[in-house]
Amino acid sequence: MSDRQTRATSQPAQDLENLASNALLAIGSRVRQLRNERGLTLQTVAEMTGLSASLLSLVERGKTSPSIGTLVSIAHAFEVHMTDLMPGAPAPLQLPVLRHDEQRVFATPEGVNRRILRDDRVRGLEVALNEYGPGGMSAESLLHHDGYEYGVVIEGTLTVEVDGQSYELHTGDSIAYDSSHPHRITNNGATEARAMWVNLDRA
């Protein structure tokens, strides 16, 4: 392969890396802005979420890709929706139908794709379809935030840890718990798992 072909092949990959880096910096800047607007220290936010102050610092500086669980916990600490941490994200339209290609999808390094089916900020409701790859998890550590959660496994097996208890859920099983209790969702299986998750801002 010639040098020109090598450069042409590597350019798209480099462009993707630049986009990802810019996105992390934008999210970090938004998190810092919201924290400063509320007069909160990193340590205070750490105590509110169960995250470490060092991790929060890395997020604010765009040095790490936060998990969905991390973003949800930070958003709840600031009393905003997770999508509000994405600079420039348009306010969700409250239309009767939200087409598949209009739904926002977030991917995390922990192996989870989260498709937002409905983000109803007026009623404090979020409905998501989560896909967990083998070994995928909502977060590396147990997190907590305000609200209440309902989940149902559509395919595969998930392990849900809540307040020191571990529950193995199979296809068709459901779970509900207070989000203020430390929790984490993990796919310990060898195949993908899919689940519908409903998050309420208020219990």
TADA-V160497 format. One record per residue. N is the residue number from 1. RES is the residue in one small letter. SS is DSSP state (A for helix, B for strand, O for the rest). Layout:
# TADA-V160497
n-><N | N>
res-><RES | RES>
ss-><SS | SS>
This chain:
# TADA-V160497
n-><1 | 2 | 3 | 4 | 5 | 6 | 7 | 8 | 9 | 10 | 11 | 12 | 13 | 14 | 15 | 16 | 17 | 18 | 19 | 20 | 21 | 22 | 23 | 24 | 25 | 26 | 27 | 28 | 29 | 30 | 31 | 32 | 33 | 34 | 35 | 36 | 37 | 38 | 39 | 40 | 41 | 42 | 43 | 44 | 45 | 46 | 47 | 48 | 49 | 50 | 51 | 52 | 53 | 54 | 55 | 56 | 57 | 58 | 59 | 60 | 61 | 62 | 63 | 64 | 65 | 66 | 67 | 68 | 69 | 70 | 71 | 72 | 73 | 74 | 75 | 76 | 77 | 78 | 79 | 80 | 81 | 82 | 83 | 84 | 85 | 86 | 87 | 88 | 89 | 90 | 91 | 92 | 93 | 94 | 95 | 96 | 97 | 98 | 99 | 100 | 101 | 102 | 103 | 104 | 105 | 106 | 107 | 108 | 109 | 110 | 111 | 112 | 113 | 114 | 115 | 116 | 117 | 118 | 119 | 120 | 121 | 122 | 123 | 124 | 125 | 126 | 127 | 128 | 129 | 130 | 131 | 132 | 133 | 134 | 135 | 136 | 137 | 138 | 139 | 140 | 141 | 142 | 143 | 144 | 145 | 146 | 147 | 148 | 149 | 150 | 151 | 152 | 153 | 154 | 155 | 156 | 157 | 158 | 159 | 160 | 161 | 162 | 163 | 164 | 165 | 166 | 167 | 168 | 169 | 170 | 171 | 172 | 173 | 174 | 175 | 176 | 177 | 178 | 179 | 180 | 181 | 182 | 183 | 184 | 185 | 186 | 187 | 188 | 189 | 190 | 191 | 192 | 193 | 194 | 195 | 196 | 197 | 198 | 199 | 200 | 201 | 202 | 203>
res-><m | s | d | r | q | t | r | a | t | s | q | p | a | q | d | l | e | n | l | a | s | n | a | l | l | a | i | g | s | r | v | r | q | l | r | n | e | r | g | l | t | l | q | t | v | a | e | m | t | g | l | s | a | s | l | l | s | l | v | e | r | g | k | t | s | p | s | i | g | t | l | v | s | i | a | h | a | f | e | v | h | m | t | d | l | m | p | g | a | p | a | p | l | q | l | p | v | l | r | h | d | e | q | r | v | f | a | t | p | e | g | v | n | r | r | i | l | r | d | d | r | v | r | g | l | e | v | a | l | n | e | y | g | p | g | g | m | s | a | e | s | l | l | h | h | d | g | y | e | y | g | v | v | i | e | g | t | l | t | v | e | v | d | g | q | s | y | e | l | h | t | g | d | s | i | a | y | d | s | s | h | p | h | r | i | t | n | n | g | a | t | e | a | r | a | m | w | v | n | l | d | r | a>
ss-><O | O | A | A | A | A | A | A | A | A | A | A | A | A | A | A | A | A | A | A | A | A | A | A | A | A | A | A | A | A | A | A | A | A | A | A | A | O | O | O | O | A | A | A | A | A | A | A | A | O | O | O | A | A | A | A | A | A | A | A | O | O | O | O | O | O | O | A | A | A | A | A | A | A | A | A | A | O | O | O | O | A | A | A | A | O | O | O | O | O | O | O | O | O | O | O | O | O | O | A | A | A | O | O | B | B | B | O | O | O | O | B | B | B | B | B | B | B | B | B | O | O | O | O | B | B | B | B | B | B | B | B | O | O | O | O | B | O | O | O | O | O | B | O | O | O | O | B | B | B | B | B | B | B | B | O | O | B | B | B | B | B | O | O | B | B | B | B | B | O | O | O | O | B | B | B | B | B | O | O | O | O | B | B | B | B | O | O | O | O | O | O | B | B | B | B | B | B | B | B | O | O | O>
